[in-house]
Amino acid sequence: KQEVTQIPAALSVPEGENLVLNCSFTDSAIYNLQWFRQDPGKGLTSLLLIQSSQREQTSGRLNASLDKSSGRSTLYIAASQPGDSATYLCAPTGNQFYFGTGTSLTVIP
Amino acid sequence: GAVVSQHPSWVICKSGTSVKIECRSLDFQATTMFWYRQFPKQSLMLMATSNEGSKATYEQGVEKDKFLINHASLTLSTLTVTSAHPEDSSFYICSAPKGGGRVESSYNEQFFGPGTRLTVL
């Protein structure tokens, strides 16, 4: 069974800072990896999808990298804003779909 | 992006009753859908994989007789919590993959419903 770990569990930064969220997974036999954000009491919003053959994906201020062989992915958020405050989840997809424990991000105005 | 809906968005029921939650893919077909449960301040836990035309696959520790899953069509999966108890109170979320046509496609992107908040009194 895939085990997914996200570090740090919680992060609080002042507005404008760049930050990195880390995700590690135990089973490298994945088809792709997605990053999501979840606002309190809400569903999940897909941020980025990296196919297994790709090394990174970018969307606006977000950049995600994937090193499948070492079981790692990072999500880089540039110039953080208060609206970025949410829980961020990574999900490597193999035969099933497992979530990381999440990183709770607070961006302080 | 694709749209997945869930109904109801919230439900309150008495202990011992059954509750049905619907998950629909509105603009694409999904032969597979996934059901998750999320307790407060915890991550999502996969409960089961719903397969159109065949039985659902349950994760270890999830009672299949308690959480009945029916994948009625290529756009609809239902989760029925039977004889609900207060400990079943949780946030239930479904997802459906869209993209490569096969579950194992690297192009598959998961789209999530908005979730259903279940409270059992």
Chai-1 contact restraints between the chains, C-beta under 6 A:
chainA,res_idxA,chainB,res_idxB,connection_type,confidence,min_distance_angstrom,max_distance_angstrom,comment,restraint_id
A,Y31,B,E104,contact,1.0,0.0,6.0,A-B,restraint_1
A,Y31,B,S106,contact,1.0,0.0,6.0,A-B,restraint_2
A,N32,B,S106,contact,1.0,0.0,6.0,A-B,restraint_3
A,G43,B,I93,contact,1.0,0.0,6.0,A-B,restraint_4
A,G43,B,F112,contact,1.0,0.0,6.0,A-B,restraint_5
A,G43,B,G113,contact,1.0,0.0,6.0,A-B,restraint_6
A,G43,B,P114,contact,1.0,0.0,6.0,A-B,restraint_7
A,G43,B,G115,contact,1.0,0.0,6.0,A-B,restraint_8
A,L44,B,F112,contact,1.0,0.0,6.0,A-B,restraint_9
A,L49,B,E109,contact,1.0,0.0,6.0,A-B,restraint_10
A,Q51,B,S106,contact,1.0,0.0,6.0,A-B,restraint_11
A,S52,B,S106,contact,1.0,0.0,6.0,A-B,restraint_12
A,F97,B,F34,contact,1.0,0.0,6.0,A-B,restraint_13
A,F99,B,S43,contact,1.0,0.0,6.0,A-B,restraint_14
A,F99,B,L44,contact,1.0,0.0,6.0,A-B,restraint_15
A,T101,B,S43,contact,1.0,0.0,6.0,A-B,restraint_16
A,G102,B,S43,contact,1.0,0.0,6.0,A-B,restraint_17
